Every structure is written in C-alpha cells, then in structure tokens.
C-alpha cells in the first residue's frame, strides 16, 4: 500500500472498500483500512465510485483530502501498534480515557501528527518526534 504513486495508494482504498462491501476476506492491513473507512461514512460514496479515483480536493476551495485524512488514521494505528515513537501507546490510552470515543481521540491526535509533518516539510527536516509527543502530552493535560 505504501509508496509515492498517488493513484496506486488511492486504488488501495477503493479496492479495500469494494472487498469489504462484497464480504471478501481482508488481510491485516486491509482490515485496518476497512475499519477506518467504516468510521467515515462521509467517504463511502466516494470510495464506491471508481470514477472519483483522480478527484482533487483543493484546500483553497474548502475541501479536505479524504485520502490524507484516512492516511493519518493509518499512521496513528501503526504508531500505536508499534509504540513508535516510544510512549505513544500510553498517551493514546490516556487520551482515549479522556475523550471517551476512539474516533474523536484519533482526530485530536491526527491534528498533532499533521502539524509535526507540516513543520518537518516546511523546515526540510525529519519529523520532530519529541515535539509530537510534547503536543500529545499537552493534549492529555488540556482535556
């Protein structure tokens, strides 16, 4: 699933959704993606229409990119399952208790993740995991 080809990455989401809708077996990564898609009913129509594969989502027009959004969820799942950066699994558990809802919790965490990635890209530096963890810790304390 991972790579630099936008069309192949998006096709993976479309394929997983089609398999899920048809009751076909899913491998472990597909199961994660299917769960994330299930949490986002607002994307179901998009993922059911193969003609939308190349659709753009310009921020200037007030659109958010559903593939980026779901990709952040996937990244969080990977981080939590591997506890990388170290300590994120515990922070997730704390935030989950505070938010009381997995989806809301992940959205708050995804904002911190997106900010870290944006800053890294802006500065031409690797992502600052320590800053990311600090932001998550602040989120724990603010709730």
C-alpha positions as CSV (number, residue, x, y, z in Angstrom):
1,X,0.0,0.0,0.0
2,X,2.8,2.4,0.8
3,X,4.7,4.3,-1.9
4,X,4.7,7.5,-3.8
5,X,2.2,6.8,-6.5
6,X,-1.0,8.7,-5.7
7,X,-3.2,6.6,-8.0
8,X,-1.9,3.3,-6.6
9,X,-2.4,4.5,-3.0
10,X,-5.9,5.7,-3.7
11,X,-6.7,2.5,-5.6
12,X,-5.9,0.5,-2.5
13,X,-8.6,2.4,-0.6
14,X,-11.1,1.7,-3.4
15,X,-10.2,-2.0,-3.5
16,X,-10.4,-2.5,0.2
17,X,-13.9,-0.8,0.3
18,X,-15.1,-3.0,-2.6
19,X,-13.8,-6.1,-0.8
20,X,-15.5,-5.1,2.4
21,X,-18.8,-4.4,0.7
22,X,-18.6,-7.8,-1.1
23,X,-17.8,-9.7,2.1
24,X,-14.4,-10.8,0.7
25,X,-11.6,-11.7,3.1
26,X,-9.2,-9.0,4.1
27,X,-5.6,-9.2,5.1
28,X,-4.4,-7.5,8.3
29,X,-3.6,-4.1,6.7
30,X,-6.9,-4.2,4.7
31,X,-8.8,-4.8,7.9
32,X,-7.2,-1.7,9.5
33,X,-8.1,0.4,6.4
34,X,-11.7,-1.1,6.3
35,X,-12.2,-0.1,9.9
36,X,-11.0,3.4,9.2
37,X,-13.3,3.7,6.2
38,X,-16.2,2.4,8.3
39,X,-15.6,5.2,10.8
40,X,-16.0,7.7,7.9
41,X,-19.4,7.2,6.3
42,X,-18.9,10.6,4.5
43,X,-16.3,8.8,2.3
44,X,-18.4,5.8,1.4
45,X,-20.0,7.3,-1.7
46,X,-16.6,8.5,-2.9
47,X,-15.0,5.1,-2.5
48,X,-17.9,3.4,-4.2
49,X,-17.3,5.4,-7.4
50,X,-14.2,4.4,-9.3
51,X,-14.5,7.5,-11.5
52,X,-13.5,9.6,-8.4
53,X,-10.1,8.0,-8.2
54,X,-8.4,11.1,-9.6
55,X,-10.5,13.7,-7.9
56,X,-8.6,16.6,-6.5
57,X,-9.5,18.1,-3.1
58,X,-8.2,21.7,-3.2
59,X,-7.8,23.3,0.2
60,X,-8.5,26.7,-1.4
61,X,-12.0,25.5,-2.3
62,X,-12.6,24.4,1.3
63,X,-12.1,20.7,0.6
64,X,-10.2,18.3,2.9
65,X,-8.5,15.3,1.3
66,X,-10.1,12.1,2.5
67,X,-7.1,10.0,1.5
68,X,-4.8,12.2,3.6
69,X,-7.3,12.1,6.5
70,X,-7.5,8.3,6.4
71,X,-3.8,8.1,5.9
72,X,-3.3,9.9,9.2
73,X,-5.6,7.4,10.9
74,X,-3.5,4.6,9.4
75,X,-0.3,6.2,10.6
76,X,-1.7,6.5,14.1
77,X,-2.7,2.8,14.1
78,X,0.8,1.9,13.1
79,X,2.4,4.1,15.7
80,X,0.2,2.8,18.5
81,X,0.7,-0.8,17.5
82,X,4.5,-0.5,17.4
83,X,4.7,2.1,20.2
84,X,6.8,4.3,18.0
85,X,7.6,7.0,18.9
86,X,8.1,5.4,22.3
87,X,5.4,6.3,24.7
88,X,2.6,7.0,22.1
89,X,0.7,3.8,23.1
90,X,0.4,5.0,26.7
91,X,-0.6,8.5,25.5
92,X,-3.2,7.1,23.3
93,X,-4.7,5.1,26.2
94,X,-4.7,8.3,28.3
95,X,-6.4,10.3,25.6
96,X,-8.9,7.6,24.9
97,X,-10.0,7.7,28.5
98,X,-10.2,11.5,28.3
99,X,-12.1,11.7,25.0
100,X,-14.2,8.6,25.6
101,X,-14.5,8.0,21.9
102,X,-11.9,6.4,19.7
103,X,-12.7,8.4,16.6
104,X,-12.6,11.8,18.4
105,X,-9.4,10.7,20.2
106,X,-7.7,9.8,16.9
107,X,-8.8,13.1,15.3
108,X,-7.2,15.1,18.0
109,X,-4.0,13.0,17.8
110,X,-4.1,13.3,14.0
111,X,-4.0,17.1,14.3
112,X,-0.8,16.9,16.3
113,X,0.6,14.4,13.8
114,X,-0.3,16.6,10.8
115,X,1.2,19.7,12.4
116,X,4.5,17.8,13.1
117,X,4.6,16.6,9.5
118,X,3.8,20.0,8.1
119,X,6.6,21.6,10.2
120,X,9.1,19.0,9.1
121,X,8.2,19.5,5.4
122,X,8.3,23.3,5.8
123,X,11.7,23.2,7.5
124,X,13.1,20.5,5.3
125,X,13.9,18.4,8.4
126,X,13.0,15.0,9.7
127,X,9.8,14.9,11.8
128,X,10.4,16.0,15.4
129,X,9.1,13.1,17.4
130,X,9.9,14.8,20.7
131,X,7.8,17.8,19.7
132,X,5.0,15.5,18.6
133,X,5.0,13.7,21.9
134,X,5.0,17.0,23.8
135,X,2.0,18.1,21.8
136,X,0.2,14.9,22.7
137,X,1.1,15.3,26.4
138,X,-0.3,18.8,26.3
139,X,-3.5,17.4,24.8
140,X,-3.7,14.9,27.7
141,X,-3.4,17.7,30.2
142,X,-5.8,20.0,28.5
143,X,-8.7,17.6,28.5
